[in-house]
Amino acid sequence: MNPDLRSYLAVVQGLAEMFGPDCEVVLHDLTDLPHSIVAIENGHVTGRRPGDAPTDQMLRSLRNADDTPDVRLYVSSSEGRVLKSLAVTLRDGDGHPIGVLGLNLDVSEIVHAQRTLAALAAVGRLGGEALPETEELFGGDIREVLAGMISAILNDMRKTPATMTRDEKMEVVARLEERGAFLVKRSAEQVAEALDLSRFTIFSYLKEIRRQGGGQVPAAEPGDRSAAKPADGPVDRPGDDGAPAGDHGDGTAPLREPDDARPDRSTSAGSRTAGDAAGAER
């Protein structure tokens, strides 16, 4: 655990005592993605424990850190429950994000009672306008979170990988990039498997997407046997498959791009064999 976060352990316990068993209090260490949860109280609310992964909402906030406020209050839903959630970005003395303190209060019964009373009174929801609900993915393994992100995008597009064109698959990668999916190690492998592409193709798509958006181009993680220095030298990109090992403030780290993976064959639907097997994730 980052030493600067140890002082927050008592805060986690204190908040849990204050709000009771329906309120999960969780502390994330951003230097230990994807196993970022270092302390959690009342984990039964979302079914998580220490060493588990962040949610998709947290990854998106990290990916767009410059545009995300440090204090975020929102209503989310998970497995039929309604959660009122608070996420607070914790920074070190230099202003760099080092952790996230989160609260997830299960207000399902309150919301149900509120809606029942509102229906009886026929004057709308009591207590003013409710915050919009956002589906949030909670998972112990980062692969579960990534799989949920991919499924949500495919459902929204009403497509399957076998029927998608190259541009449609690139759109899936672009949406995942926007949501912070590539901030964690080996996420490209899982995305490649899900879209029936090679890992090289995912890196190629990311390079094109980030160049179009003015961002940094992708590269493979250090030490990967499939990675070799390209002819024009190494380039910088956000983390290996997206995440730096120690600094998630700006999400960047210099790495190298693989050049020995299979070429992109996604221009016609379902026309290539499965890519590299997905690796284990946080």
C-alpha positions as YAML, in Angstrom:
chain: A
units: angstrom
residues:
- id: 1
  name: MET
  ca: [0.00, 0.00, 0.00]
- id: 2
  name: ASN
  ca: [1.11, 3.54, -0.74]
- id: 3
  name: PRO
  ca: [2.33, 4.88, 2.65]
- id: 4
  name: ASP
  ca: [0.44, 8.14, 2.05]
- id: 5
  name: LEU
  ca: [-2.83, 6.20, 2.17]
- id: 6
  name: ARG
  ca: [-2.34, 4.54, 5.56]
- id: 7
  name: SER
  ca: [-3.84, 7.51, 7.41]
- id: 8
  name: TYR
  ca: [-7.12, 6.88, 5.56]
- id: 9
  name: LEU
  ca: [-7.59, 3.39, 7.01]
- id: 10
  name: ALA
  ca: [-9.14, 4.82, 10.17]
- id: 11
  name: VAL
  ca: [-11.39, 7.02, 8.01]
- id: 12
  name: VAL
  ca: [-12.69, 3.93, 6.20]
- id: 13
  name: GLN
  ca: [-13.56, 2.24, 9.50]
- id: 14
  name: GLY
  ca: [-15.09, 5.39, 10.96]
- id: 15
  name: LEU
  ca: [-17.37, 6.05, 8.00]
- id: 16
  name: ALA
  ca: [-18.57, 2.45, 8.03]
- id: 17
  name: GLU
  ca: [-19.44, 2.76, 11.72]
- id: 18
  name: MET
  ca: [-21.23, 6.04, 11.06]
- id: 19
  name: PHE
  ca: [-23.43, 4.91, 8.16]
- id: 20
  name: GLY
  ca: [-23.98, 1.27, 9.15]
- id: 21
  name: PRO
  ca: [-24.01, -2.07, 7.31]
- id: 22
  name: ASP
  ca: [-25.79, -0.79, 4.19]
- id: 23
  name: CYS
  ca: [-22.89, 1.52, 3.39]
- id: 24
  name: GLU
  ca: [-19.77, 0.09, 1.75]
- id: 25
  name: VAL
  ca: [-16.62, 2.15, 2.31]
- id: 26
  name: VAL
  ca: [-13.67, 1.33, 0.07]
- id: 27
  name: LEU
  ca: [-10.13, 2.66, -0.36]
- id: 28
  name: HIS
  ca: [-8.33, 2.27, -3.71]
- id: 29
  name: ASP
  ca: [-4.56, 2.51, -4.22]
- id: 30
  name: LEU
  ca: [-3.98, 3.84, -7.75]
- id: 31
  name: THR
  ca: [-0.40, 2.58, -7.76]
- id: 32
  name: ASP
  ca: [-1.66, -1.01, -7.59]
- id: 33
  name: LEU
  ca: [-4.03, -1.34, -10.53]
- id: 34
  name: PRO
  ca: [-5.83, -3.59, -11.23]
- id: 35
  name: HIS
  ca: [-5.83, -4.92, -7.64]
- id: 36
  name: SER
  ca: [-6.55, -1.47, -6.29]
- id: 37
  name: ILE
  ca: [-8.79, -2.18, -3.27]
- id: 38
  name: VAL
  ca: [-6.55, -2.03, -0.19]
- id: 39
  name: ALA
  ca: [-9.26, -1.60, 2.46]
- id: 40
  name: ILE
  ca: [-13.01, -2.17, 2.46]
- id: 41
  name: GLU
  ca: [-15.79, -2.24, 5.05]
- id: 42
  name: ASN
  ca: [-19.23, -3.77, 4.44]
- id: 43
  name: GLY
  ca: [-18.04, -5.34, 1.22]
- id: 44
  name: HIS
  ca: [-21.22, -7.43, 1.05]
- id: 45
  name: VAL
  ca: [-22.97, -4.44, -0.52]
- id: 46
  name: THR
  ca: [-21.12, -5.02, -3.83]
- id: 47
  name: GLY
  ca: [-19.56, -8.41, -3.07]
- id: 48
  name: ARG
  ca: [-15.96, -7.13, -3.14]
- id: 49
  name: ARG
  ca: [-12.94, -7.58, -0.88]
- id: 50
  name: PRO
  ca: [-9.31, -6.37, -0.60]
- id: 51
  name: GLY
  ca: [-7.32, -7.01, -3.77]
- id: 52
  name: ASP
  ca: [-10.37, -6.68, -6.03]
- id: 53
  name: ALA
  ca: [-10.76, -4.42, -9.04]
- id: 54
  name: PRO
  ca: [-12.09, -0.89, -9.56]
- id: 55
  name: THR
  ca: [-15.39, -0.32, -11.36]
- id: 56
  name: ASP
  ca: [-15.81, 0.83, -14.93]
- id: 57
  name: GLN
  ca: [-16.91, 4.25, -13.66]
- id: 58
  name: MET
  ca: [-13.66, 4.65, -11.74]
- id: 59
  name: LEU
  ca: [-11.58, 3.64, -14.78]
- id: 60
  name: ARG
  ca: [-13.41, 6.20, -16.90]
- id: 61
  name: SER
  ca: [-12.72, 8.90, -14.30]
- id: 62
  name: LEU
  ca: [-9.02, 8.02, -14.27]
- id: 63
  name: ARG
  ca: [-8.87, 8.05, -18.06]
- id: 64
  name: ASN
  ca: [-10.40, 11.55, -18.12]
- id: 65
  name: ALA
  ca: [-8.74, 12.83, -14.94]
- id: 66
  name: ASP
  ca: [-8.31, 16.39, -16.20]
- id: 67
  name: ASP
  ca: [-12.05, 16.74, -16.80]
- id: 68
  name: THR
  ca: [-13.24, 14.86, -13.72]
- id: 69
  name: PRO
  ca: [-13.90, 16.65, -10.40]
- id: 70
  name: ASP
  ca: [-12.19, 15.27, -7.33]
- id: 71
  name: VAL
  ca: [-15.55, 14.80, -5.55]
- id: 72
  name: ARG
  ca: [-18.19, 12.88, -7.50]
- id: 73
  name: LEU
  ca: [-21.69, 12.08, -6.21]
- id: 74
  name: TYR
  ca: [-23.90, 9.88, -8.35]
- id: 75
  name: VAL
  ca: [-26.58, 7.19, -8.25]
- id: 76
  name: SER
  ca: [-25.67, 3.80, -9.69]
- id: 77
  name: SER
  ca: [-27.37, 0.45, -9.97]
- id: 78
  name: SER
  ca: [-25.96, -3.04, -9.56]
- id: 79
  name: GLU
  ca: [-27.83, -6.33, -9.75]
- id: 80
  name: GLY
  ca: [-31.18, -4.67, -9.12]
- id: 81
  name: ARG
  ca: [-29.98, -2.54, -6.22]
- id: 82
  name: VAL
  ca: [-29.83, 1.26, -6.22]
- id: 83
  name: LEU
  ca: [-26.65, 2.71, -4.75]
- id: 84
  name: LYS
  ca: [-25.97, 6.31, -3.84]
- id: 85
  name: SER
  ca: [-22.24, 6.58, -4.45]
- id: 86
  name: LEU
  ca: [-19.52, 9.03, -3.56]
- id: 87
  name: ALA
  ca: [-15.99, 8.94, -4.99]
- id: 88
  name: VAL
  ca: [-13.25, 11.25, -3.72]
- id: 89
  name: THR
  ca: [-9.87, 11.45, -5.46]
- id: 90
  name: LEU
  ca: [-6.98, 11.52, -2.97]
- id: 91
  name: ARG
  ca: [-3.80, 13.39, -3.95]
- id: 92
  name: ASP
  ca: [-0.25, 13.56, -2.63]
- id: 93
  name: GLY
  ca: [1.63, 16.72, -1.69]
- id: 94
  name: ASP
  ca: [2.45, 17.40, -5.32]
- id: 95
  name: GLY
  ca: [-1.17, 17.15, -6.41]
- id: 96
  name: HIS
  ca: [-0.88, 13.76, -8.11]
- id: 97
  name: PRO
  ca: [-3.78, 11.28, -7.69]
- id: 98
  name: ILE
  ca: [-2.73, 8.39, -5.45]
- id: 99
  name: GLY
  ca: [-6.03, 6.89, -4.34]
- id: 100
  name: VAL
  ca: [-9.81, 7.01, -4.34]
- id: 101
  name: LEU
  ca: [-12.07, 6.89, -1.28]
- id: 102
  name: GLY
  ca: [-15.48, 5.53, -2.20]
- id: 103
  name: LEU
  ca: [-18.83, 5.11, -0.46]
- id: 104
  name: ASN
  ca: [-21.67, 2.99, -1.85]
- id: 105
  name: LEU
  ca: [-24.87, 3.37, 0.16]
- id: 106
  name: ASP
  ca: [-27.61, 0.86, -0.65]
- id: 107
  name: VAL
  ca: [-30.76, 3.00, -0.86]
- id: 108
  name: SER
  ca: [-32.90, 0.43, -2.66]
- id: 109
  name: GLU
  ca: [-35.53, 0.22, 0.07]
- id: 110
  name: ILE
  ca: [-35.64, 4.00, 0.46]
- id: 111
  name: VAL
  ca: [-36.07, 4.51, -3.28]
- id: 112
  name: HIS
  ca: [-38.79, 1.86, -3.39]
- id: 113
  name: ALA
  ca: [-40.66, 3.54, -0.55]
- id: 114
  name: GLN
  ca: [-40.17, 6.94, -2.17]
- id: 115
  name: ARG
  ca: [-41.55, 5.75, -5.50]
- id: 116
  name: THR
  ca: [-44.51, 4.09, -3.79]
- id: 117
  name: LEU
  ca: [-45.40, 7.26, -1.91]
- id: 118
  name: ALA
  ca: [-44.89, 9.37, -5.02]
- id: 119
  name: ALA
  ca: [-47.24, 7.12, -7.01]
- id: 120
  name: LEU
  ca: [-49.88, 7.33, -4.29]
- id: 121
  name: ALA
  ca: [-49.59, 11.10, -4.05]
- id: 122
  name: ALA
  ca: [-49.31, 11.49, -7.86]
- id: 123
  name: VAL
  ca: [-47.02, 14.49, -7.45]
- id: 124
  name: GLY
  ca: [-43.74, 12.96, -8.65]
- id: 125
  name: ARG
  ca: [-40.78, 11.90, -6.59]
- id: 126
  name: LEU
  ca: [-40.62, 13.23, -3.07]
- id: 127
  name: GLY
  ca: [-37.70, 15.31, -1.99]
- id: 128
  name: GLY
  ca: [-37.07, 16.99, -5.35]
- id: 129
  name: GLU
  ca: [-35.45, 15.69, -8.50]
- id: 130
  name: ALA
  ca: [-33.55, 12.44, -8.16]
- id: 131
  name: LEU
  ca: [-30.08, 12.03, -9.56]
- id: 132
  name: PRO
  ca: [-29.99, 9.98, -12.77]
- id: 133
  name: GLU
  ca: [-29.11, 6.34, -12.27]
- id: 134
  name: THR
  ca: [-26.03, 4.94, -13.99]
- id: 135
  name: GLU
  ca: [-25.35, 1.23, -14.41]
- id: 136
  name: GLU
  ca: [-22.01, 0.50, -12.74]
- id: 137
  name: LEU
  ca: [-19.97, -2.70, -13.04]
- id: 138
  name: PHE
  ca: [-18.68, -4.14, -9.77]
- id: 139
  name: GLY
  ca: [-16.36, -7.15, -10.01]
- id: 140
  name: GLY
  ca: [-13.68, -8.89, -8.03]
- id: 141
  name: ASP
  ca: [-11.65, -9.60, -11.17]
- id: 142
  name: ILE
  ca: [-10.88, -6.85, -13.67]
- id: 143
  name: ARG
  ca: [-11.73, -9.30, -16.47]
- id: 144
  name: GLU
  ca: [-15.34, -9.29, -15.23]
- id: 145
  name: VAL
  ca: [-15.42, -5.50, -15.41]
- id: 146
  name: LEU
  ca: [-13.87, -5.43, -18.90]
- id: 147
  name: ALA
  ca: [-16.24, -8.14, -20.12]
- id: 148
  name: GLY
  ca: [-19.19, -6.09, -18.89]
- id: 149
  name: MET
  ca: [-17.88, -2.98, -20.64]
- id: 150
  name: ILE
  ca: [-17.47, -4.87, -23.92]
- id: 151
  name: SER
  ca: [-20.93, -6.47, -23.66]
- id: 152
  name: ALA
  ca: [-22.58, -3.12, -22.92]
- id: 153
  name: ILE
  ca: [-21.01, -1.54, -26.01]
- id: 154
  name: LEU
  ca: [-21.94, -4.47, -28.27]
- id: 155
  name: ASN
  ca: [-25.51, -4.43, -26.95]
- id: 156
  name: ASP
  ca: [-25.72, -0.70, -27.55]
- id: 157
  name: MET
  ca: [-24.49, -1.17, -31.13]
- id: 158
  name: ARG
  ca: [-26.76, -4.22, -31.57]
- id: 159
  name: LYS
  ca: [-23.94, -6.09, -33.24]
- id: 160
  name: THR
  ca: [-21.89, -9.24, -32.75]
- id: 161
  name: PRO
  ca: [-18.18, -9.41, -33.60]
- id: 162
  name: ALA
  ca: [-18.89, -11.88, -36.41]
- id: 163
  name: THR
  ca: [-21.08, -9.33, -38.22]
- id: 164
  name: MET
  ca: [-19.02, -6.22, -37.61]
- id: 165
  name: THR
  ca: [-16.94, -4.30, -40.15]
- id: 166
  name: ARG
  ca: [-13.46, -2.96, -39.47]
- id: 167
  name: ASP
  ca: [-14.86, 0.52, -38.72]
- id: 168
  name: GLU
  ca: [-17.41, -0.89, -36.30]
- id: 169
  name: LYS
  ca: [-14.76, -2.85, -34.42]
- id: 170
  name: MET
  ca: [-12.61, 0.26, -34.29]
- id: 171
  name: GLU
  ca: [-15.58, 2.11, -32.81]
- id: 172
  name: VAL
  ca: [-15.79, -0.51, -30.05]
- id: 173
  name: VAL
  ca: [-12.08, 0.00, -29.31]
- id: 174
  name: ALA
  ca: [-12.57, 3.79, -29.34]
- id: 175
  name: ARG
  ca: [-15.43, 3.55, -26.84]
- id: 176
  name: LEU
  ca: [-13.37, 1.27, -24.58]
- id: 177
  name: GLU
  ca: [-10.46, 3.68, -24.81]
- id: 178
  name: GLU
  ca: [-12.74, 6.57, -23.81]
- id: 179
  name: ARG
  ca: [-13.97, 4.56, -20.82]
- id: 180
  name: GLY
  ca: [-10.46, 3.75, -19.57]
- id: 181
  name: ALA
  ca: [-10.46, 0.05, -20.44]
- id: 182
  name: PHE
  ca: [-6.82, 0.16, -21.55]
- id: 183
  name: LEU
  ca: [-5.53, 1.60, -18.27]
- id: 184
  name: VAL
  ca: [-4.93, -1.92, -16.96]
- id: 185
  name: LYS
  ca: [-2.43, -4.56, -18.04]
- id: 186
  name: ARG
  ca: [-3.34, -7.11, -20.70]
- id: 187
  name: SER
  ca: [-6.72, -5.54, -21.40]
- id: 188
  name: ALA
  ca: [-5.83, -5.49, -25.11]
- id: 189
  name: GLU
  ca: [-5.60, -9.30, -25.08]
- id: 190
  name: GLN
  ca: [-9.12, -9.64, -23.67]
- id: 191
  name: VAL
  ca: [-10.54, -7.09, -26.11]
- id: 192
  name: ALA
  ca: [-8.79, -8.85, -29.02]
- id: 193
  name: GLU
  ca: [-10.30, -12.18, -28.01]
- id: 194
  name: ALA
  ca: [-13.78, -10.70, -27.63]
- id: 195
  name: LEU
  ca: [-13.69, -8.99, -31.04]
- id: 196
  name: ASP
  ca: [-12.00, -11.90, -32.81]
- id: 197
  name: LEU
  ca: [-8.93, -9.81, -33.64]
- id: 198
  name: SER
  ca: [-5.21, -10.12, -33.03]
- id: 199
  name: ARG
  ca: [-3.59, -8.12, -30.27]
- id: 200
  name: PHE
  ca: [-1.49, -6.38, -32.91]
- id: 201
  name: THR
  ca: [-4.71, -5.14, -34.54]
- id: 202
  name: ILE
  ca: [-5.95, -3.70, -31.24]
- id: 203
  name: PHE
  ca: [-2.67, -1.79, -30.87]
- id: 204
  name: SER
  ca: [-2.97, -0.62, -34.45]
- id: 205
  name: TYR
  ca: [-6.52, 0.62, -33.85]
- id: 206
  name: LEU
  ca: [-5.45, 2.39, -30.66]
- id: 207
  name: LYS
  ca: [-2.58, 4.08, -32.47]
- id: 208
  name: GLU
  ca: [-4.94, 5.41, -35.14]
- id: 209
  name: ILE
  ca: [-7.57, 6.47, -32.58]
- id: 210
  name: ARG
  ca: [-5.07, 8.31, -30.40]
- id: 211
  name: ARG
  ca: [-3.39, 10.01, -33.32]
- id: 212
  name: GLN
  ca: [-6.77, 11.23, -34.57]
- id: 213
  name: GLY
  ca: [-7.57, 12.49, -31.09]
- id: 214
  name: GLY
  ca: [-4.15, 14.04, -30.52]
- id: 215
  name: GLY
  ca: [-3.26, 11.50, -27.81]
- id: 216
  name: GLN
  ca: [-0.26, 9.23, -27.44]
- id: 217
  name: VAL
  ca: [0.06, 6.06, -29.45]
- id: 218
  name: PRO
  ca: [-0.08, 2.59, -27.81]
- id: 219
  name: ALA
  ca: [2.62, 0.03, -27.20]
- id: 220
  name: ALA
  ca: [3.07, -3.44, -25.70]
- id: 221
  name: GLU
  ca: [4.18, -4.02, -22.15]
- id: 222
  name: PRO
  ca: [7.92, -4.33, -21.43]
- id: 223
  name: GLY
  ca: [9.34, -7.83, -21.52]
- id: 224
  name: ASP
  ca: [6.68, -9.21, -23.85]
- id: 225
  name: ARG
  ca: [8.33, -11.63, -26.29]
- id: 226
  name: SER
  ca: [6.03, -10.39, -29.02]
- id: 227
  name: ALA
  ca: [7.28, -6.84, -28.68]
- id: 228
  name: ALA
  ca: [10.09, -5.61, -30.86]
- id: 229
  name: LYS
  ca: [11.32, -2.12, -31.60]
- id: 230
  name: PRO
  ca: [9.74, -0.74, -34.78]
- id: 231
  name: ALA
  ca: [11.76, 0.83, -37.57]
- id: 232
  name: ASP
  ca: [11.05, 4.38, -36.46]
- id: 233
  name: GLY
  ca: [11.86, 3.73, -32.81]
- id: 234
  name: PRO
  ca: [9.68, 3.34, -29.69]
- id: 235
  name: VAL
  ca: [6.75, 5.61, -28.95]
- id: 236
  name: ASP
  ca: [5.03, 6.67, -25.76]
- id: 237
  name: ARG
  ca: [1.47, 5.65, -24.86]
- id: 238
  name: PRO
  ca: [-0.74, 5.26, -21.79]
- id: 239
  name: GLY
  ca: [0.51, 2.29, -19.78]
- id: 240
  name: ASP
  ca: [1.13, -1.31, -20.83]
- id: 241
  name: ASP
  ca: [-2.19, -2.04, -22.44]
- id: 242
  name: GLY
  ca: [-3.06, 1.25, -20.85]
- id: 243
  name: ALA
  ca: [-1.86, 1.59, -17.25]
- id: 244
  name: PRO
  ca: [1.35, 2.98, -15.73]
- id: 245
  name: ALA
  ca: [2.68, 1.03, -12.80]
- id: 246
  name: GLY
  ca: [3.05, 3.99, -10.49]
- id: 247
  name: ASP
  ca: [1.36, 7.16, -11.73]
- id: 248
  name: HIS
  ca: [-2.24, 7.29, -12.86]
- id: 249
  name: GLY
  ca: [-2.50, 11.03, -12.82]
- id: 250
  name: ASP
  ca: [-2.00, 11.42, -16.54]
- id: 251
  name: GLY
  ca: [-2.14, 7.73, -17.54]
- id: 252
  name: THR
  ca: [1.05, 7.71, -19.63]
- id: 253
  name: ALA
  ca: [4.19, 5.57, -19.70]
- id: 254
  name: PRO
  ca: [6.82, 4.92, -22.41]
- id: 255
  name: LEU
  ca: [6.58, 1.43, -23.90]
- id: 256
  name: ARG
  ca: [7.12, -0.35, -27.20]
- id: 257
  name: GLU
  ca: [4.70, -1.63, -29.79]
- id: 258
  name: PRO
  ca: [4.65, -5.29, -30.90]
- id: 259
  name: ASP
  ca: [5.50, -6.01, -34.54]
- id: 260
  name: ASP
  ca: [5.20, -9.76, -34.85]
- id: 261
  name: ALA
  ca: [1.48, -10.30, -34.20]
- id: 262
  name: ARG
  ca: [-0.97, -11.24, -36.93]
- id: 263
  name: PRO
  ca: [-2.16, -8.44, -39.27]
- id: 264
  name: ASP
  ca: [-5.68, -7.00, -39.13]
- id: 265
  name: ARG
  ca: [-8.20, -9.14, -41.01]
- id: 266
  name: SER
  ca: [-11.35, -7.51, -39.64]
- id: 267
  name: THR
  ca: [-12.29, -5.68, -42.84]
- id: 268
  name: SER
  ca: [-14.73, -8.50, -43.60]
- id: 269
  name: ALA
  ca: [-16.91, -9.84, -40.82]
- id: 270
  name: GLY
  ca: [-15.74, -12.99, -39.07]
- id: 271
  name: SER
  ca: [-12.83, -13.48, -41.51]
- id: 272
  name: ARG
  ca: [-9.93, -14.12, -39.17]
- id: 273
  name: THR
  ca: [-9.04, -16.75, -36.64]
- id: 274
  name: ALA
  ca: [-9.02, -15.98, -32.95]
- id: 275
  name: GLY
  ca: [-6.17, -13.73, -31.74]
- id: 276
  name: ASP
  ca: [-3.84, -14.22, -28.89]
- id: 277
  name: ALA
  ca: [-5.41, -15.81, -25.84]
- id: 278
  name: ALA
  ca: [-6.43, -13.32, -23.18]
- id: 279
  name: GLY
  ca: [-4.15, -13.14, -20.16]
- id: 280
  name: ALA
  ca: [-5.07, -13.01, -16.53]
- id: 281
  name: GLU
  ca: [-5.97, -9.58, -15.22]
- id: 282
  name: ARG
  ca: [-6.36, -7.76, -12.11]
...
